[in-house]
Amino acid sequence: MNKKYEVLQKLIESKVVAVIRGENAEEAIQLSKAAVEGGIQAIEITYTIPNAGDVFRALEKSKALLGAGSVLDPETARNALLVGAQFIVSPHFNKEIASLCNRYSVPYLPGCMTVESMIEALEAGCDVLKLFPASNFEPSFIRSVNGPLPHVQIMPTGGIHLGNIKEWIQAGAVAVGIGSDLNKAYRNGGYEAVVTLSQTYMHKIAE
């Protein structure tokens, strides 16, 4: 199987992507390890973290699928690939990032809010599109898009929580990105709280 599609398959099977932010690399490493221990198989390490490369290096031996998030330009995307990112995520669509990812057979999940940007991303070879911020939409938005564009695979991110995750999956989301909940859990209860919350998310998905 093509490497790109192998990664996409794993991403879709994992259903939940932990979007990792952190005030520093050490916090992000702890958050990532706790999420993986709690059963989340896909980790998006955002490039808003200072020294994000250190997080990739620390998780190198982890069995989780590691991606880079908040990637704004092709230079950052290339850097992320060199430190071990297996997929690239942006808050927007960038044609140059799409070209770079196609060159190296790596999935690129750009943030799209309109049908126009979705079509542009599809034409550039993107297979899964990130609906961001999902808090601006109802889950039914996916069905509306899948009417004229039945082949569009959408991963909502931003505003996904335990109360609505099931609704988004039932509406047709191929996966969801969760982040602020994990940060909140870490600040309030540390490592173990993130493990427990991650387990709760995975149980919810299993239902």
C-alpha angles and dihedrals in degrees: 000000000000109000092234093055092044089059092045090050091053091046092052092044091051089055093191124071115193107219103210121207125162143164089246141002094265093056090047091050091052092046091050094047092048092050091050091047088052091056104264107139101189123062126188110200107201123221090225085082112095109246092007089173089070089060092055091048092050091051096043094112093044116111091223123112106252123208136170121240137192088035107166103174142023092254091061091044092054091047090051092051091051092055093048111277111157096191136020127224128190133183086228140023117271119182093205092053088049091053092048093049092048089051091057097034093244124144115250116200108191124190111251129179102171135052088238093058090044092055090047090052093047091051088053091057102263113149104184119037125204113227101214131214091013090183087078091062143057118236088247087071089080092058090048091054093043089058096073094017106039093166095057112115113204131198110190115210131177119050096028113138141155090277096059108020093096091051092053093049091048089049090060107271108155089208138342134227118225125186123135092058091058092049091049091050091050093050093047102037110007128223098339092051090057091049090052094046091048090052090050091053092050092048089051090053092047090057 
